[in-house]
């Protein structure tokens, strides 16, 4: 029993929910009697909401009472720097982490597998509900399969080979012998889950925090790109882009995607949703007032002259700023933190009309995890990398992103790898995707050491393309698992 308790973070038993609204804005975790549960569709829905709820850990998005959020991931790339010690992002940014590092090294592993466990419990029990329409049951299964794929994709990108766990843990399970399956096997299961999810989920627009068919198609495209399966990624993305009934489109309000115009936005394909005052986070305070994660000069210089996305993403000297009537500058500022040494801060996601230095105003922006512009750019990349870069559809996908109303950047005449990668960088800046891009392009070891992390110009170190398996897990699985190289 002692061994089982030690393993609970990795192979946590599925939990149920005691009470929850239909929306995804409440903590659903409790422990009713499993024997008396799974009687009604409502109970199944509560258990499904538990699968979604793990995304409200700040490692994945945001959460109430937290002094940081998932946007710190950007500081692991060349897009941002970080002066906070929140969840050890600073250690990883500088390349000073090891297997004993807590924060994102240990929590990404723990929370990811907890999310997998919730999904496993749901999928193993939902058929016990006898009175439920088949299309409703399948839709619920599709959401759980999407979420399990979402968690496993993040995990395998960070840690490589993983224990492949598809059933709920039981007290009599022989967990001490659970091997790490090769990443290729994990990816095969992720794609299997997503194919089922695509077949089960409705082909509708995204609106209420629940995955739809387009969400699963987009995630499948991302997984295929992560694994250099470019032709398949292009085909998958086109199954949505080229569909005459595709419900998604680019928004005409770029900044509104992150604050102010998120409700029923046809570009947003999946997000973690919040609703103050009961369900909120501190994003405005942390990003807009504390400014402990902020843009690099390298990101600033990646924008083409005249690109309006620059001013919608980054505060620069003199920009209108609620913390100072004189605009973005330190003199006269009421912000909680000092303006960073780069003389820039992030504007994306922030309510620019609110002075929130005290944290008195709660934020409830939805944290966008997938949007249609990303799908278009993934399609352009997949076509190019699979030798189809001359196809007019690929060029159109990238130029459509550039030409959206409110951005109106001139079209590119042809695709190159540099153009595609830079367009991803500026379009998706400060959305938590850049680090994964550098890893999957296998250039992180070249890019990261060229970036400074302080005002003295001290350069970062790149340690590994994978995180170490957390030391606590390695201690438990001693003799069964081998640590990732370099740790």
HELIX and SHEET records of a PDB file:
HELIX    1   1 UNK A    2  UNK A    6  1                                   5    
HELIX    2   2 UNK A   34  UNK A   36  5                                   3    
HELIX    3   3 UNK A   41  UNK A   53  1                                  13    
HELIX    4   4 UNK A   54  UNK A   56  5                                   3    
HELIX    5   5 UNK A   70  UNK A   76  5                                   7    
HELIX    6   6 UNK A   86  UNK A   88  5                                   3    
HELIX    7   7 UNK A   89  UNK A   94  1                                   6    
HELIX    8   8 UNK A  104  UNK A  125  1                                  22    
HELIX    9   9 UNK A  126  UNK A  128  5                                   3    
HELIX   10  10 UNK A  134  UNK A  159  1                                  26    
HELIX   11  11 UNK A  175  UNK A  177  5                                   3    
HELIX   12  12 UNK A  183  UNK A  200  1                                  18    
HELIX   13  13 UNK A  213  UNK A  226  1                                  14    
HELIX   14  14 UNK A  230  UNK A  241  1                                  12    
HELIX   15  15 UNK A  255  UNK A  257  5                                   3    
HELIX   16  16 UNK A  283  UNK A  283  1                                   1    
HELIX   17  17 UNK A  284  UNK A  290  3                                   7    
HELIX   18  18 UNK A  297  UNK A  302  1                                   6    
HELIX   19  19 UNK A  309  UNK A  313  1                                   5    
HELIX   20  20 UNK A  372  UNK A  383  1                                  12    
HELIX   21  21 UNK A  384  UNK A  388  3                                   5    
HELIX   22  22 UNK A  392  UNK A  402  1                                  11    
HELIX   23  23 UNK A  417  UNK A  427  1                                  11    
HELIX   24  24 UNK A  434  UNK A  440  1                                   7    
HELIX   25  25 UNK A  444  UNK A  447  1                                   4    
HELIX   26  26 UNK A  448  UNK A  450  5                                   3    
HELIX   27  27 UNK A  471  UNK A  476  1                                   6    
SHEET    1   A 2 UNK A  80  UNK A  82  0                                        
SHEET    2   A 2 UNK A 293  UNK A 295 -1                                        
SHEET    1   B 2 UNK A 268  UNK A 272  0                                        
SHEET    2   B 2 UNK A 367  UNK A 371 -1                                        
SHEET    1   C 2 UNK A 314  UNK A 315  0                                        
SHEET    2   C 2 UNK A 345  UNK A 346 -1                                        
END                                                                             
